[in-house]
Amino acid sequence: MSLFTTEIRPTEITVVVLIVALLALLPPLLRLWLSPDAPWFLPYLVWLGIIGLAFWLQRLLGKHAI
């Protein structure tokens, strides 16, 4: 069994996309979270969006997995 395979599983793609999304979105969102005028539920909406994206990607890519 080789450590490096060319097969990419849907879960791996989902994790990579979530990490990239966090790296891209977290700094601007932290500024919003820390502002005094931000609503209390803003962090929950952001995380709900990230979880929704992961769910959508997993379902989309899971259909094509063997």
N, C-alpha and C positions, 0 to 999 in steps of 0.2 A: 504494500500500500504506500503510495507516494504522498509526501506531505503537501506537495504543490499539485493541485489538479486544475483543469480548465473548467470544471463544472462549477457554476455559481448557483447557489441555492437562494430561493426567494427571501428567506430570513436574513441572509447575509446582505442582500441588496437593501432590505428595509433598514437594517441597522446602520449601514453606511449612509443612506439618505437622511436618517434621523440625526446622525452625528454632524453631517454637513449643515442640516437645517439649524441645529443648535448653535454651531459655530457662526453661522451667518446671522441668525436672528437674536441671539442672546444679548450682545452688547447694546443694540438699540432698545431692546425691550427692557433691559435693566434700567436704562435712563427713564423710561416711562413708568416702571414700577416704583422707582425712587422719588418721582415727582410728587409733591404734596397734593396736586389736583387730580391724581389718578384715582379712578374708582377702586373700591376694595376687591372687586371680582375680576379685575384685569389679569392677574397672574393665572387665575383659573381658566379664563378664556384662552389664553395663550397655550397653556398645557393641553387643554381640550382640543385645540387645533392641531397640535403636534401628535397627540394620540390618535385623532381622527385621520391624519395623514398616514400614520403607520398602519392603522387598520385598513385603510383604503388600498395602500400599497401591498399589504399582505394578501388581501383578497384578490387583487388584480394579478399579482405574480403567482399566487397559489394555484390559480386556474391552469397555469401553464406548466406547473411542476408535475413530474411523473410520480 
